Amino acid sequence: MKLTYQLRGKHIIIILLALLGTLSFNQNFRSIFICYRSIILTVLFSLAGIAALVFFTIDYFSIDTCLDAGGRWIRELKICLYEKPIN
């Protein structure tokens, strides 16, 4: 049995806020952040953009993989059905 846990948007935001809160109390972090503010913000926004892109396109790739394999996607159940070919 394979157990998976899928992070939702609010979970990711809570984790990022907790990480930012713990780092902001460190004096060394503040001095580094002030010096390299533009680079750090660019990297953070880039990572957030990539994460959002992945989060919103997972369903598309699931459907595309199903259809490429010859299956039929049932939108209401979010499952892929494969039928045996008739010989």
QUIWO-V611215 format. One record per pair of residues at least 6 apart in sequence whose C-alpha atoms are under 7 Angstrom apart, sorted by the first residue. I is the first residue (numbers start at 0). J is the second residue. Records with the same first field share a line. If there is no record, write none. Layout:
I->J  J
//
This chain:
22->28
23->29
62->72
65->71  72  79
69->81
70->79  80  81
71->79  80  81
72->78  79  80
73->79
//
